[in-house]
Amino acid sequence: MSTAFADLPAILHPKEEDISMMLSANVHTGTKNSDDSMTEYIWRRRNDGIYILNIGKTWEKLILAARVICAIENPEDVIAISARPYGMRAVLKFAHYTGANSIAGRFTPGTFTNQITKQFREPRLLIVTDPRTDSQSVKEASYVNLPVIALCDSDSPLQYVDIAIPANNKGK
């Protein structure tokens, strides 16, 4: 396992506990469908047709996303969005512990592009739990050159996504 992460500093190498926690949370379990842009993150397909995601690439992308989030000086310039019921709690907790902003629930179109609205925001980084469900916010982010970090399942479209973290975003 250490040869796969040779380019990372030793402190960022995954520990056995980290990998076992990811496996017990079913982070590696994909869906029965796959998007062509996600093929580089798929390890193999099970006999029942479900795709298995590569845990090593998930870890690498988590580390990259953490570095990008830490590079933002003001945590309030980061916005986390989730329209999925199981992602709402995670987005709210992320915002609470990091000082970032969050939108849990329906994203109002024009939040990033229409300066007249009350909800207008100008973040420097967007984090979404599913690029398919949160497609409106991802598309608006592309209009204003906002980098996007997304948790992507095996069937997620990667259009306008800058950092795709391959993970199961459909389960509890």
Legacy VTK file of the C-alpha trace (Angstrom):
# vtk DataFile Version 3.0
C-alpha trace
ASCII
DATASET POLYDATA
POINTS 172 float
0.000 0.000 0.000
2.857 2.417 0.710
4.150 2.226 -2.892
0.851 3.582 -4.212
1.227 6.698 -2.066
4.962 7.229 -2.516
4.484 10.800 -3.748
2.647 11.792 -0.541
4.464 12.802 2.660
4.551 10.014 5.242
2.059 11.784 7.511
-0.584 11.665 4.757
-0.280 7.943 4.032
-3.451 6.052 4.931
-3.303 3.954 8.049
-4.881 0.524 8.208
-7.517 1.964 10.547
-8.444 4.614 7.951
-8.937 2.048 5.199
-10.943 -0.285 7.449
-13.220 2.592 8.481
-13.783 3.495 4.827
-14.577 -0.121 3.980
-16.966 -0.524 6.913
-18.781 2.656 5.810
-19.153 1.174 2.292
-17.345 4.106 0.682
-16.116 1.717 -2.019
-19.578 0.550 -3.116
-20.778 2.142 -6.335
-23.954 1.671 -8.347
-25.026 -0.679 -11.126
-24.428 2.076 -13.696
-21.244 3.892 -14.559
-20.410 7.120 -16.303
-17.591 7.135 -18.852
-15.799 9.890 -16.970
-15.732 7.788 -13.780
-14.031 4.719 -15.314
-10.593 5.718 -13.996
-11.944 5.518 -10.419
-13.660 2.128 -10.799
-11.658 -0.850 -9.599
-13.898 -3.691 -10.833
-17.470 -4.928 -11.109
-19.025 -7.487 -8.746
-21.009 -10.508 -9.941
-24.290 -8.767 -9.058
-23.370 -5.877 -11.378
-22.400 -3.289 -8.754
-19.215 -1.336 -9.443
-16.493 -1.197 -6.789
-14.590 2.075 -6.450
-10.831 2.239 -5.916
-10.205 3.137 -2.258
-6.661 4.289 -3.025
-7.899 6.918 -5.470
-10.563 7.959 -2.966
-7.848 8.582 -0.386
-5.679 10.533 -2.849
-8.597 12.765 -3.823
-9.564 13.299 -0.156
-6.040 14.507 0.578
-6.100 16.793 -2.478
-9.497 18.208 -1.465
-8.258 18.796 2.094
-5.272 20.720 0.747
-7.517 22.867 -1.446
-9.928 23.600 1.412
-7.025 24.557 3.706
-5.672 26.930 1.042
-8.753 29.159 1.399
-7.802 31.818 3.972
-11.315 32.627 5.177
-13.447 29.533 5.911
-16.605 31.560 5.252
-15.578 31.670 1.586
-16.263 27.918 1.347
-19.841 26.804 0.734
-21.074 23.213 1.092
-24.315 22.204 -0.627
-26.494 19.112 -0.458
-29.992 18.569 -1.762
-29.902 14.881 -0.783
-31.574 13.949 2.512
-28.578 11.933 3.772
-26.099 14.664 2.821
-27.876 17.519 4.586
-26.705 16.556 8.058
-23.123 16.098 6.843
-23.125 19.512 5.159
-24.474 21.209 8.284
-21.872 19.486 10.493
-19.072 20.386 8.085
-20.152 24.020 8.138
-20.463 24.044 11.936
-17.009 22.604 12.624
-15.092 24.455 9.905
-16.844 27.819 9.898
-17.935 27.402 6.288
-21.359 28.286 4.889
-23.897 25.639 3.947
-27.067 25.193 1.946
-28.949 22.101 3.047
-31.984 21.463 0.911
-33.096 23.177 -2.246
-30.552 25.421 -3.989
-32.130 28.663 -5.195
-31.133 29.332 -8.821
-29.221 32.590 -9.154
-27.502 32.343 -5.780
-24.072 32.722 -7.420
-25.030 34.717 -10.529
-27.859 37.146 -9.671
-26.621 40.037 -7.503
-30.143 41.397 -6.986
-31.382 38.461 -4.878
-31.180 38.359 -1.096
-29.448 34.989 -1.169
-26.602 36.174 -3.441
-23.238 34.764 -2.358
-19.711 34.970 -3.717
-17.806 31.966 -2.327
-14.320 30.953 -3.420
-14.940 27.179 -3.264
-18.005 24.956 -3.690
-18.370 21.489 -2.152
-21.305 19.298 -3.234
-22.381 15.838 -2.100
-23.724 14.732 -5.487
-23.064 16.488 -8.809
-26.235 15.001 -10.317
-28.623 16.176 -7.590
-26.799 19.472 -7.083
-26.399 20.094 -10.820
-27.850 23.612 -10.686
-25.245 24.828 -8.207
-22.429 23.093 -10.113
-23.531 24.699 -13.380
-23.798 28.155 -11.796
-20.336 27.700 -10.296
-18.981 27.208 -13.808
-20.469 30.570 -14.847
-18.532 32.435 -12.153
-15.287 30.372 -12.333
-15.823 28.763 -8.946
-13.842 25.555 -8.277
-16.019 22.556 -7.379
-15.212 19.598 -5.132
-17.773 16.792 -5.450
-18.384 13.395 -3.873
-19.028 11.281 -6.967
-20.519 7.808 -7.277
-19.797 5.501 -10.207
-22.657 7.035 -12.233
-21.950 10.727 -11.498
-21.341 13.168 -14.345
-18.053 15.048 -13.970
-18.889 18.043 -16.140
-17.804 21.267 -14.360
-16.355 19.257 -11.430
-12.728 20.126 -10.658
-11.980 17.579 -7.917
-14.045 14.386 -7.950
-13.813 12.283 -4.795
-14.975 8.769 -5.740
-17.277 7.596 -2.956
-20.672 6.062 -2.310
-22.947 9.070 -1.988
-26.229 7.160 -2.144
-26.263 5.316 1.200
-26.987 6.372 4.763
LINES 1 173
172 0 1 2 3 4 5 6 7 8 9 10 11 12 13 14 15 16 17 18 19 20 21 22 23 24 25 26 27 28 29 30 31 32 33 34 35 36 37 38 39 40 41 42 43 44 45 46 47 48 49 50 51 52 53 54 55 56 57 58 59 60 61 62 63 64 65 66 67 68 69 70 71 72 73 74 75 76 77 78 79 80 81 82 83 84 85 86 87 88 89 90 91 92 93 94 95 96 97 98 99 100 101 102 103 104 105 106 107 108 109 110 111 112 113 114 115 116 117 118 119 120 121 122 123 124 125 126 127 128 129 130 131 132 133 134 135 136 137 138 139 140 141 142 143 144 145 146 147 148 149 150 151 152 153 154 155 156 157 158 159 160 161 162 163 164 165 166 167 168 169 170 171
